[in-house]
Amino acid sequence: MRLLMLGGTEFVGRAVVEAALGRGWEVTVFHRGRHEPPAGVVSLIGDRTAPGGLAALGTGSWDVVVDTWSAAPSAVRDAARLLADRVGRYAYVSSRSVYAWPAAAGLAEDGPLVEGSPDDGDVPYAEAKRGGELAATAAFGPERTLLVRAGLILGPYENVGRLPWWLTRIARGGQVLAPGPRALSCQYVDARDLAEWTLDAVAAGLSGPYNLVSPGGHATMGELLDACVRVTGSDAELRWAAPDEVLAAGVAPWTELPVWLPPGEMYDAMHTADVSRAVATGLRCRPVAETVADTWAWLRSVGGTAPQRPDRPPVGLSPEREAKVLAELAASGE
């Protein structure tokens, strides 16, 4: 198989490239040259947002293109149109954010969607991903387009900062504010499992939308944070707090305490997706302990500080805020 990866030097794109190379596929990576692509690929340099930026893709043919673009849908439109006659299938890594808010608990792929246009420029994330879906489908047709609607993505090379923040915080030791309940299920997908499923799916000729996160019950907040304690070898003590305690302290779910959402509307939207369609077509999710251990090993290999996407704000509770909340909890006797 011949793969064209649009991107491919960071996080999800890199996981796709490494998975394809591991299968012996021929891989071409189209990127801006800001990061070194994995060894063994053909490297094409270009910036899809610049005039003439797709020139390097003017020739060549591939069996499949995988695209993780998250910004202006018009960039997906232009690339897809250029490649439609020279590529067999288009896999667009989209997002479950394309579902109209609020996304109901247990929502499957037939849920209501946000509005979007393939001709849009800079628009909010949900509309951008939906516009990207429409752009890819318009150029390749529904039978040749795979829409990978990912939820929370974790794993090595993460450049958003969620799991790296927890690992770094827990490695520092001491009492750690742990948002409960411990048994609260969380849905995510390891970038490498997303990559393997996507490559399997395009090889099998699958098309249309698929929710791609772990099945409900695959992992809990307790299992995630316990794994962080184990792999870091830290003396950290997880100080579990009930959701109402965390919220009463003014701590922001998801951003100040990454991954975690209290039960309710946002939790239903992010952590209760129906993924039966993906599971039926081969989605396999590795244990949370493996994702945590491999992310820690990678984080140490890059000096302990994860790269940060410039279009995403840093996440995590500051040490000062955490200490204040912990002190308040102790004073209240909770």
Secondary structure, DSSP 8 states (H G I E B T S, - for coil): -EEEEES-SSHHHHHHHHHHHHTT-EEEEEE-SSS---TTSEEEE--TTSTTTTGGGSS--EEEEEE---S-HHHHHHHHHHHTTTEEEEEEEEEGGGB-SS--TT--TTS-B----TT--S--HHHHHHHHHHHHHHHH-GGGEEEEEE-SEESTT--S-HHHHHHHHHHH-SEEEEES-TT-B---EEHHHHHHHHHHHHHTT--EEEEES--TTS-BHHHHHHHHHHHHT---EEEEE-HHHHHHTT--BTTTBTT---TTHHHHHHH----HHHHHTT-----HHHHHHHHHHHHHHTTT-----TTS---S--HHHHHHHHHHHHHHT-
